[in-house]
Amino acid sequence: TLKKEPVVFLTEACENMNEAVCRYSNENCIRSMGTTMALLSFSEKAIYACNLGDSRIYRHFQGKFQQISTDHVIGGKMLGKAPLTQYLGFQEENMALEPSIVEIGYQPGSSYLICSDGVTDMLSDGEIADILSRKNSLRETVELLLNRALQKGGRDNATIILCEVQKQ
């Protein structure tokens, strides 16, 4: 079988997920339905970060912390939350679905955090970086992120996935 390039594969996967959400919405007479999405895909040569909306992907490596996903929102913070420009459930008649896809090289010891806005609306990047820099296990780190987000108000659902790249 012919293997697809990772960017093509991820773009098609996003289109398929979007169609599934739109179809479910139409079949169930739900006027407006959508969700954000963030994922990591691991190929033999690289890691690919892909997202739609404002769920985020962060990378932590050798003390450096950075957001590698793109927030698909209009402008900055206004009153309440900024509207999303991309998400699953996006009706493509108006605009095209355009997932953000970033290629990253493998680096043993790097860790990746995928989290929803239920975490990032409650915790600053500095607070997240501080928690990731501690010498805790992955499980303890996730529990600390969740507990801290809940302590600060927990106004939205919180999804957290944390993985660490080890030697190949």
PyMOL commands that set and color helices and strands:
alter all, ss='L'
color gray80, all
select helices_A, chain A and resi 6-27+117-120+125-133+138-151
alter helices_A, ss='H'
color red, helices_A
select strands_A, chain A and resi 37-42+46-52+56-61+64-67+100-105+111-115+160-164
alter strands_A, ss='S'
color yellow, strands_A
deselect
rebuild
show_as cartoon
